[in-house]
Amino acid sequence: GAGPGDPGLITVRGLELLRTCDVVLYDRLVAAELLAEVKADAERIFVGKNPGQTHSRQLVSDALLVSKASEGKSVVRLKGGDPFVFGRGAEEAALLRASSIPFEIVPGVTSATAVPAYAGIPVTHRGLSASFVVLTAREEGGDADPDVSKLSVGAETLVLLMGVAALEKIARRLIESGRDPQEPAATIEWGTTGKQKVVVGELDTIAEKAAASGIRPPATTIVGPVVSLRDSLTWFEDRPLFGRTVAVTRPPQGSRELTTRLSRLGADVVSLPLIDIAEPDSWAAADEALAKLSDYSWVVFASMHAVAKTFARLRSLELDARAFAHTKIACVGERTRHELAHHGLSADLVPERFTSAEMVAGLGDGLGRVLFPRVQDGPPEPVTALTEHGWQVDDVAVYSNIPGKPDPTNLQRWVDGDVDIVTFTSASTVTNLAAVAGHPGSSPLVVCIGPSTERAAREAGLDVAAVAEPHDTGGLVDAVLHAARSMQS
């Protein structure tokens, strides 16, 4: 079970299996952030269906489950919500058992309770509701006609899943079976995500209000006196970025912290990687430098990717952290420092600000050698500044930036203008914008991580609304908050 939408609601066991699987078969409602947790060399296969489509995709999913597992691969079938709550999990497990394929069921947080909770509606409450019933208005081939008289008897709270199209019919049948037409009701679209929309009414008006508000699947409807508690228990929609769509242009390997922090502030985060990380054209210069690290007074890392790729290359050369025994290390940014610590080393210098001037000021004037392993064809300013202060700099490429490959759905959201704020974290993300994503249908506010990125954005004709200060993830989040506040004024 992937949970109802918020990627933070996946279980610990589910995340563990997701990070170690060879193949993941996923549905439409699975958060993109969860797919980013899968190994880089694992297969990601979409087997879901959109509203109104036939169920033929289930046959594809069934076939892939059996064939991929029969190849000896570890397969995760990632399903929205809980696989055993209207999720066909039992049917797929039975298929595996019939095919003599061992399996494990990992329950998920169901939308039946999580979505109301994110809207400030408990499904039970002392004095108001001691029981709840979960029902669906969907069956194979279209809308169902459930026996609501049986379902509504004795349950103070009703939770209706997948029932947008049949909501008017269900409400009418509930009233005919004896429920109060003025009973509080609410319909919630995209619950637990930054796209959450809540419509509140009464049983006899909720279908009309939901239609007028443009509510579409996925949506959950709650009927019962507990809906009246929403005004006092609303919390998710009070977050400062709720209702704002923020595009993150970092590659998936480095966007987790930023995405998580923006999501926790209520933003609807759209992953739009405009760059990806690849090998440099040649390792010759880097290999030569890494073989004689003791000749350098300093090694300067300007990104977490530079650290990760340098240590990966060290391992391929049968070297490890001991190669840095006689060399000091400078890291630009906290994320870079954390990546270095992950490899067992502490930085001797972390400039307070992400600028060439701050880095040079920290190193001071010198007559020694500096190794600068970084992105291929990186900006010349840092090397020029070090050279002007007497350092001999070996500028070697340990990775390259290539255009990213955003998810087509997210690309369409960009083209449709469904982005309020776009964050740029490097000059490459700016220069790749037109080639990768094209022109947006609106003019989102632009937020940049630092001066060089800001300069690239302005040269590209973009109006920059805010620049991170300090030039790190925390500063970028603060800059997004500043931009969002400007939208309200």
Disulfide bonds with the S-S distance in Angstrom:
none
